[in-house]
Amino acid sequence: MTNKEQDSIRLINTAIIKSKEKKINISYQEKLSKVCESPAIKALAHAINYLSENEKISRDQAAVLLVDTVRSLDNIWNDYVLMEGMEKLKEVLKKQTNH
C-alpha cells in the first residue's frame, strides 16, 4: 500500500470519527447523572453485590460479568431481529419477482 493510500485511509477513518462526534448529544453528563440515580442502577448495584458474594468473585468482576451478559443478550437479539428482517425482506422481494 502506498503512502498516499495509507493517508487516504487515515483521512477516511478520521472523517468517520468526526461524523460520530456530531451525533453525540452534549447533555450526556446530565443524562448520565439521571441514569445513575435511577432505581434500575440501584437494582444493578444489589445484583453486583449478590453475584460477588454468591460466586466468590470481586465486585469488579461481578459488574463486568453482568455487563458482558447483558451485552451478549443484546447482541443475540440484534442478530435475531436482523435475521427476521432479512427473511421478511426476502419474502417481499420473492413476491415482487413472481408478479
Secondary structure, 3 states (H helix, E strand, C coil): CCHHHHHHHHHHHHHHHHHHHHHCCCCHHHHHHHHHCCHHHHHHHHHHHHHHHHHCCCHHHHHHHHHHHHHHHHHHHHHHHHHHHHHHHHHHHHHHHHC
